[in-house]
């Protein structure tokens, strides 16, 4: 019972750790964006926002370790890419690097999860270090397959939005397009998981423990 309460108490902390750095990026970018847009002013705002994004991502990783006692492999990987591509963005003064980061994350996770599915391994369970009570291996395999396909679709969507929107438009799309899509997709997986043994009281934790997509 104590473990269950602890899990519920930290569920929304997972969401904050995953999406907090993105909100920091948006806030710092908007604070520094010039009223009269020009290339130099916008680039400076992007660099400031990227730097804040990197610091917030590392802080989120540290908070996850401190409060949850662990850091999932997915969070390690996404944080490493945020720092790496953020550094490239700042060094070269090219926002394309930070825009490319989600495509690489989504594609990498998508290929890994589908590869695991076709070899009979539910990699999502390993990557999240999560175990939803009662879900059997067949359920985890289906969840890994479904998230794998969804990640690849997100990768394609990210490239389309990068091509069609300016940087600020793309940044807001991360909040108003990718985040809602991720929550909606996560909810659609609950009926399948319930059929594969998910305890009804655990259903809300599926949403709180969703893979990070920032």
RAKAKA-V105555 format. One record per residue. N is the residue number from 1. RES is the residue in one letter. PHI is phi in degrees with one decimal (* if undefined). PSI is psi as a letter, one per 30 degrees, with the letter a starting at -180 (999 if undefined). NEAR is the number of other ideal C-beta (glycine too) atoms within 12 Angstrom. Layout:
BEGIN
n/res/phi/psi/near
N/RES/PHI/PSI/NEAR
N/RES/PHI/PSI/NEAR
END
This chain:
BEGIN
n/res/phi/psi/near
1/X/*/e/8
2/X/-62.0/e/8
3/X/-64.0/e/12
4/X/-65.1/e/15
5/X/-65.4/e/11
6/X/-64.1/e/15
7/X/-63.4/e/27
8/X/-68.1/e/20
9/X/-70.5/f/16
10/X/-107.0/f/25
11/X/-57.7/e/27
12/X/-75.3/f/21
13/X/-64.3/e/24
14/X/-58.2/e/34
15/X/-64.6/e/28
16/X/-63.5/e/24
17/X/-64.3/e/38
18/X/-72.8/e/42
19/X/-109.4/f/33
20/X/-57.4/e/29
21/X/-58.5/e/41
22/X/-65.3/e/38
23/X/-64.7/e/27
24/X/-62.6/e/30
25/X/-56.0/e/42
26/X/-60.3/e/33
27/X/-64.2/e/21
28/X/-67.2/e/26
29/X/-61.3/e/35
30/X/-66.5/e/23
31/X/-64.6/f/16
32/X/-104.8/f/23
33/X/-68.2/k/26
34/X/-70.7/k/19
35/X/-64.6/e/11
36/X/-105.3/j/9
37/X/-57.7/k/16
38/X/-142.9/l/12
39/X/-58.1/e/16
40/X/-67.8/e/13
41/X/-66.3/e/17
42/X/-67.6/e/25
43/X/-62.3/e/26
44/X/-64.0/e/23
45/X/-63.6/e/30
46/X/-64.2/e/39
47/X/-64.7/e/32
48/X/-60.6/e/29
49/X/-62.3/e/36
50/X/-64.5/e/43
51/X/-60.6/e/28
52/X/-64.8/e/31
53/X/-59.9/e/42
54/X/-63.2/e/33
55/X/-62.9/e/24
56/X/-65.8/e/32
57/X/-65.1/e/41
58/X/-66.2/e/29
59/X/-63.2/e/23
60/X/-63.0/e/38
61/X/-62.9/e/32
62/X/-65.0/e/18
63/X/-64.9/e/25
64/X/-59.4/e/32
65/X/-66.1/e/19
66/X/-71.8/e/15
67/X/-87.7/e/21
68/X/-97.8/f/29
69/X/77.9/g/15
70/X/-159.6/l/20
71/X/-129.9/k/29
72/X/-68.3/l/30
73/X/-55.1/e/25
74/X/-62.6/e/38
75/X/-68.8/e/38
76/X/-57.6/e/24
77/X/-65.5/e/26
78/X/-66.2/e/39
79/X/-66.5/e/35
80/X/-60.7/e/23
81/X/-70.6/e/33
82/X/-60.0/e/40
83/X/-67.0/e/29
84/X/-64.4/e/24
85/X/-74.7/f/30
86/X/-63.9/e/36
87/X/-62.5/e/24
88/X/-65.3/e/24
89/X/-60.7/e/31
90/X/-69.2/e/26
91/X/-65.9/e/15
92/X/-93.0/f/18
93/X/64.1/h/19
94/X/-129.0/j/21
95/X/-66.2/f/34
96/X/-59.9/e/21
97/X/-63.7/e/30
98/X/-71.4/f/45
99/X/-74.6/f/33
100/X/-76.0/f/26
101/X/-55.6/e/40
102/X/-61.1/e/37
103/X/-59.9/e/32
104/X/-67.0/e/27
105/X/-61.7/e/37
106/X/-62.2/e/37
107/X/-65.7/e/25
108/X/-61.3/e/28
109/X/-66.1/e/38
110/X/-61.2/e/34
111/X/-64.8/e/22
112/X/-64.1/e/30
113/X/-67.1/e/36
114/X/-69.5/e/26
115/X/-61.3/e/20
116/X/-63.3/e/26
117/X/-60.6/e/27
118/X/-71.8/f/16
119/X/-105.4/g/14
120/X/79.3/g/14
121/X/-118.5/k/21
122/X/-85.8/i/34
123/X/-67.9/f/32
124/X/-61.3/e/43
125/X/-61.8/e/30
126/X/-73.7/e/19
127/X/-65.4/e/34
128/X/-84.3/f/35
129/X/52.5/h/21
130/X/-122.0/l/33
131/X/-141.3/j/25
132/X/-77.8/k/35
133/X/-55.5/k/22
134/X/90.9/f/21
135/X/-70.3/k/33
136/X/-83.6/l/21
137/X/-65.4/e/20
138/X/-63.2/e/18
139/X/-65.3/e/31
140/X/-65.6/e/35
141/X/-63.9/e/28
142/X/-63.8/e/27
143/X/-64.3/e/44
144/X/-63.2/e/40
145/X/-61.2/e/30
146/X/-64.5/e/29
147/X/-67.5/e/43
148/X/-59.3/e/33
149/X/-64.6/e/23
150/X/-62.2/e/31
151/X/-61.4/e/40
152/X/-65.5/e/26
153/X/-66.1/e/24
154/X/-64.4/e/35
155/X/-60.2/e/28
156/X/-65.1/e/19
157/X/-62.8/e/27
158/X/-60.5/e/34
159/X/-65.5/e/22
160/X/-63.4/e/17
161/X/-68.2/e/27
162/X/-61.5/e/26
163/X/-73.6/f/15
164/X/-99.2/f/13
165/X/-114.8/l/21
166/X/-75.5/l/19
167/X/-61.6/e/32
168/X/-64.9/e/25
169/X/-61.0/e/18
170/X/-64.6/e/33
171/X/-63.7/e/37
172/X/-67.6/e/22
173/X/-63.1/e/27
174/X/-58.9/e/37
175/X/-88.1/e/26
176/X/-97.9/f/18
177/X/-116.1/e/24
178/X/-66.5/e/34
179/X/-63.8/e/25
180/X/-61.4/e/16
181/X/-59.3/e/25
182/X/-65.7/e/33
183/X/-65.0/e/25
184/X/-62.1/e/16
185/X/-60.9/e/26
186/X/-60.9/e/32
187/X/-61.3/e/20
188/X/-66.6/f/20
189/X/-84.7/f/34
190/X/-62.3/e/28
191/X/-56.9/e/18
192/X/-63.3/e/28
193/X/-67.4/e/38
194/X/-62.5/e/24
195/X/-68.7/f/17
196/X/-104.1/g/24
197/X/103.3/f/22
198/X/-61.1/k/29
199/X/-66.6/k/21
200/X/-57.1/e/17
201/X/-70.0/f/17
202/X/-91.1/f/26
203/X/-59.7/e/26
204/X/-68.4/f/23
205/X/-71.5/f/32
206/X/-60.2/e/40
207/X/-69.4/e/25
208/X/-70.4/f/30
209/X/-102.2/g/39
210/X/-62.3/l/40
211/X/-61.2/k/46
212/X/-69.0/k/43
213/X/-128.2/g/38
214/X/-73.6/999/39
END
